[in-house]
Amino acid sequence: MDYYDIYGLKKAKKKPKKKKRKKDPKYVQEKYKEVLKGQKSKDEGKAKAVAWSIYCKYKNPNSPRCHKSPDEYFQNRKAYAGRREMRGLARKVGEELGKLIGKGILCVYDIVEGQASSEYVSDLAIYMWARGEVPPYLLKYGKEAIILGEISNRIHRESKPRKTPTKEERVEAISLLARSFEKIYMVWSIKAWSRMKSLIGNADITSLKLELLSYDNRIKLSYEYEKLLSVMFLE
């Protein structure tokens, strides 16, 4: 009788033999060392993952040790590349919008200062424009002009005229703004939209606006730029 049966003991189960871990392919080993060497943080796990991803995507995608299709590798890298591309586009859009906005602001100044009957009426019209204090009917086609006024005010900080305007002076100031807004709507906005459309192409406008507002870009007046694009492209 077996010794274990006499004393009612259970036989100890034999521990299963550990399976020998397969060695990584030579290519993966070499690529791992190469990736690790180029890392600042020396993350061994990440380096090994990158080495295997390269092996499975480019070197030997049919290997039984590769469990994904080649297109499934480096998804994060694709996303990062797309973000970097959008970031670059946002900077270009910001630079170009800055130039266009400068021309739009000068257009308003040229009309107001060139056609006002007095310096006071000119100052009053500019102040009303910069503060958005205009009659509601001007807003129907004056959204772009209002945003240009906000930008102008942020740059120049227009001060309020000292004396209270007469009815005639206020009517004249509003008339000057109506002409300015019409010029912005009929001429400037069309040119600006055309330039922006050619620059943006088929890129997603919503993603572009979010990138404009991103801290990474640090684009001055990015909030106003985002509003202007929303008006231009009816977003």
Beta strands, then each sheet from edge to edge (+ up, - down):
end
